[in-house]
Amino acid sequence: MNLFRLEGKVQHYAWGGYTYIPELLGITPTDQPSAEYWMGAHPSAPSLITTATGQEPLNQLIQLDPANITGPAVWEKFKELPFLFKILDVKDMLSIQVHPTKSEAEKGFARENAEGIPLNAPNRNYKDDNHKPEIMVALSEFYLLHGFLPHAQLQEVLNAVPEFTSLVSIYENEGYFGLYKNVMEMPQSLVNIILRPLTDRLIPLYKTNQLAKTDPGFWAARAVLNDPNSKDKLDRGIFSIYFFNIMQVQPGDAVFQDAGVPHAYLEGQNVELMANSDNVLRGGLTPKHVDVPELLKHTRFEGIHPHIIKGDLSADGLERIYPSPAPDFEVSKINISEGQTYQHTARAAEILIVINGSATIKGEDTISVQKGQCVFTAYNATYQITGNAEIFKATAGRLK
């Protein structure tokens, strides 16, 4: 067998919505948020694969014949399925995050192991020795923070916000690094003194729908209203909402997050594909551990001009591939209508999920799939897809 039904795992993080993922999967919503749907072989939540003898975790299935299931080149380079595929439903803002490079992750993981910090400790930064580049494709209008504003725009923001007057000269003299270091190391009492008048001005405007989602004030007000600790302690991540690009991404468009680029998902639904890692350095908008020295060491202190990836259409017009520099993964979208046939041979293991419609996938076996259902294809599986469906596919990157 080289075509299998796959069943992912729902993650109930507090920031998630309540209906999108249950409706996608055809299950009844509960009073628990459904934030992410994981598809992959991550040991903390492996997908279940239906075999002739019953269901089996994907990470165990791969171990039966690793090179022939993932692909010889993939197994030689990564020694695992190198990606984790997700559907996200972001109702409340996620924390600001930076991911390390591969070499820095290896050093950080070894260092924290040597220091004897337990893997599940709240002050642990490195859960593994891998990098965590990510690509997302919007399924709805999607908002996120992504990298520092270009120089002229950041200067404009600092001059336009009266509460930021004291930061203007710091930025002029010390640049991105000096500005960010200053607000991240600032005593909490001073954070409150600067941000309280600003957020007090914004909250009435937010509550009366006078702020657009492209305005940092919208997200600053929401951050305060959603934070139970904000009465005594304003989150210094609010500075970053003003310092970073706010991206508004339309359905079908993609954004790549490389190592060192600070980012935060704000609202919407997306497909996300990432390297198989859990390494996150946080920078605010969270009650979780923020290791400021480590964050400053790995953040890219430069203006970023946001890049929307439109994707490249295949010769037959059925598949849109979203390229990225990451060797670990590649995501694509297959749109198929009645009378069309998508034909393919997998150059590495793949996971497919139907977002809309229904389809038949025919190879060594024939599997009928509808909205929310998934298929895992082993390396070198040849198959064709017919039906009327929108399908997202994850596989390994194109290895040289």
N, C-alpha and C positions, 0 to 999 in steps of 0.2 A: 504493500500500500504506500502511496505517496501523496494522497489527498485525504485530509482528515477534517472532521468537524472540530471546531475549537470553541471553548467556553471560557470567557475572561472572568475577572474578579472586579466587583464594584468596591471602590474605596469611599468611606463615608466621612471625609474631612469636613470640618465645620463651615468652610467657605463655599461649599457646593450648593447647587440648586436642588430642588426637590422633584422636579417632573421630567426634565429633558432626557436624562439617561434611562429612567424607568420606561418612558414612552418609547425611546429608541429600542430598548430590549424587550418591550411587550410585557413588562412586569408591573405589578401594582405599586404606586408610590407609597412610602411610609412616612413616619414622622422623623426619619433620619435623612439628612442630606445625602445625595449621591453626587460626589464631586468628580470622581474619575472612574473610568472603566479601563482596566489594565489587560493588555493582550501581550503575552510574552513568556519568557522562562525565568523571570526574576525570582530568586529563591524565596523571597518574602511573600510572593503572591503569584505562583506559577499558574498559567492557564491549564485547563483540563482538556485533554485530547481524547476523542472517542475512537477506540481501536476495536478490532474484532472481538477482543476479550473484555471490553468495558472501558471505563474512563481511566486515564493515566495522566499525571502531571507532565507538562511539556518538558521540563528540565530532566525528568527521568527518562522520557522517551528518547531525547537527544543522546543520552549516555549509552543507549543500546548500540548506536552506530553513528558516532558524532560526525565524522567527515562526510558520510553519505547522506545525512539528514540536513546538516547546515550547509554543506558544500566544502570540498577539500581546501580551497583557498581561504575560505572564511574560518574554518577550523584551525588551519595552520597559523593564521594571523591572530585570531581572538581567543581560541580555545573555549568558545561559548557562542550562543546566539547573541550577536553584539548589540541588539537594539531592544527597546521597550516601546510598545505602541500603545497609545492612550486616546480616549475621548474625554474631554474636559468640559464641565459645566461650571463656569465661574460666576457665582452670584455676588460674593464679597471679595474684595481685593486680596490677592496673595502677597506674601512678604516680598520685599526687594531682595533679589538674589544675584550672586555672582558665582560662576562655576570655574574651577581651576583648570589649567592645562593638564595634559596627561603626565608630563614630567613632574609638575608641582604636586599633582595628586599622589604620585608614587612616593615622593619625599614626605608629604604631609601624613600619609597613611602610616608609613614606616615610623615616623617620629612619634605619632600619637600611640602607636602600638608599644614602642619602646618606653613611653612614659606611663604605660599601664592604664590608659583611659579606656573604660569599657565602651564597646561599640554602641551601646544604647544610652550612654551618658548624655545628658542635655547639653554639656559643653563640648561634645565631640564634633569636630568639623568634617573629618574624613572617614566615611563609612567603608570605603574601598579604595583601590589604587587607580581608578579610571577617571578620565575626563567625562564631561557631561554636555557636549554640544546638543542643541535641540532645534528642531524645526517645527513650526505650527502652521496649519492651514485653517483659515477661518471657516466655520460652518454657519455663523451668523455675523452680523456686524460685531467686531471685536475690538476692544480697547486694551492697550498695554503701554507701560513705560519701557523705553528701550534706549539705553546709552545717554551720555550727556548731550545737551543741546550744543549745536555749533557755537563758536565763540561769540559772534555778534548777537545771536538770539539770547544767549545766557546773560550777556551784558545788559541787554534790553530789559529782561525780566528783573534782574537785580535793581536796575534803576527805576522800574515801574512800580515795584511793591514797596510802599513806604517803610514797612517793618524790616526790610532787608538793607536799609541804608548802611548799617555797620559792616555789611559783608562786601560792599562794592570795592573798597580799597584792598581787602584781603584777596579778592579775585584778581584785581589789577596787578597786585604785587606777587602773588604766589600761585596764580593759575588754578586749574581744575583741582589739582592735588591739595593745594593749600586750603581752598574753599571747602572741599569735602571733608578733609581732616579736621578743620575747625568745627564744623557743625556736628561731626560724629564724636568728637572728644569734648564738646562743650558741656559744662555742668548742666544738669537737668533743670535747675532753677532758671538759668539763662535761656534754655530752650523754651520754657514756659513763658518767660517775659517777652521773647520775640514773637512766638507763634500765637499766644492767646489773643492779642488784639486782632491779628489777622483772621483767625478762625472764628472769632466772635462776630466779625464783619460779614464773613462768608455764610455762616449757618442760616441766617434768615433768608438770604438770597437762594440758597440751596432748597430750603423748605418751600419756597414759593416758585420753584422751577424757573429761576432767572439765570441759571448758570448752564452753559452748554457743556457737553461731555469732553469737548476739546479744550476746555478751560481748566487749568490746574486747580482753580478754586473749587470746582465741582468735587474733585477727588479728595482734596484737603478737608472739605466739610464732611464728606462721607466717612473719611478715616476717623475723624473725631467722634461722629455720631455712632459709629459701629464699635468704638473702643470703650469697654466698660471702665478702663482706668484713666480716661482722658480728663476727668474732673481734676485729678491731682497731678497727672503726668502726661503731657502731650508727647506723642511719638515723634522722634526726630526724623523719622522717615518722611514726614511731611515736607521737609526741605527738598528732598529728592524729587517729589512730585513736581516741584518748580524747576529743578535743575535738569531734569531728563526730558527727552522727547516723549510726547504723548502721541502714540500711533493709533489711527482709526483704520482698521483693516476690513475689507469687504469680503463676503463669502467667496471662497475659491482662490483667494490671494494668500500668500505665504510669507513668513518672516523667519529668518535664521538667527539663533542666539549663539554666538561663538564664545569661547573662553574669555573671561575678563569683562564682558559687556554687562553692566548692571541692567536688570530688567525686572518687571513685575506685571503679571496679568491682572487686569482691572475688572473686566466684565465681558461675558459672552461665552459662546461655545466654540471649541476647536478640536481638530485632530492634531495630536502631538506625537512626534517621533523623536526619540533621544537615544544616546548611548546608554548602555546598561550600567548605570551608576546612580548613586544617591548622594553625591558630594555637593553640598550647598553651603555657601558662605552668605549669611543673611545681613541685610543692611537696613532693617527697620520695617515698619508697618506690621509688626509681629511682637507677641510677648515672648517668643523663643530667643535663645541665646544669640547675641550679636558679638562676634569676636572682632573688634575694630582693628587691631594691628594686622590680623590675618586678612581681613577685608581690604585694607589699604594696600597690602602687598600684592593682591591679585586683580585689583580693579584697573581697567584701562582708562586712564585719565586723558581723554581726548574727546573732541567734539565728534559726534556721529551723525551722518546724514542717513536717515532711515531708508532702507531698501526694501521695497515690496517685490517679492518673487512671483512672477505671473505664471511660470512653468513653461515647459517646452512640449508642444503637441507632437505625438508620434505620427509616422507617415500615414497610418490608416485613420488618423483623426479621433481614435477612440480613447487614447490614454494621454494624460497630461503629467509629465514628470517634473518634479520640483528639485532642481539641482542644488547641492550644497557642497562645501569643502570637506565634510565629514566622511571618512572612509567607513564608518560604522553602519550607516543607514542611507536609505533613499525612500522617499514617499512619492506616491503617484495617485492620480484619480482616474478611474475608468468610468466613462459614461457610455452606456450601451442602450440601444433602442431595438424594438422588434425588427427582425430581419437582418440585424447586424451580428457578426461573430467576432469576438476577441480571441486571438490565438496566441499562445505564449509557451515558452519553455523556461522554467525557473533556473536562473544562473546561481541562485542561493536560496535558502529557505525563505518562505514568504508567509505573511499573514494578511488575509483580506477580510474586510468588514463591509457589509451592505448598509449604506446610510439611508437610501430610499429605494423602493421598488422590490423586485424579486428577480432571481436569475438561476440558471442551471449551469453548474461547473462540471465539465465532463472530461475525464482523463482515464486513468486506470479504473477509477470508480466514477460514479455520477452522484453529485450532491446538489440538492435543491436548497437554495437559501433565500430568505426574505429579510426585510428590514431588521437590523440589529444582530443578524447571525454572521458567524465568522468561519473561515476555513484556513487551515494550515497546509501549505504545500512544501514538500521536501525538495531538496536540491534535484535539479534535472527533471522534475515533473513536467510533462507536456500536457496541456489542457486547453479547452476552449470554453468561453463563457457566452451564453445566449440569454436573452430576456429583455427586461426593461428596468434598468437599475443604475444607481450611482454607487460606486464601490471605491473605497480607499484601500491601497495596497502598501505594505511595508516590506522592505527587504534590506539586505546589506548593501553598502556602497559599492561602487565599481572599483575593485581593487586593481592596482597597476600590475 
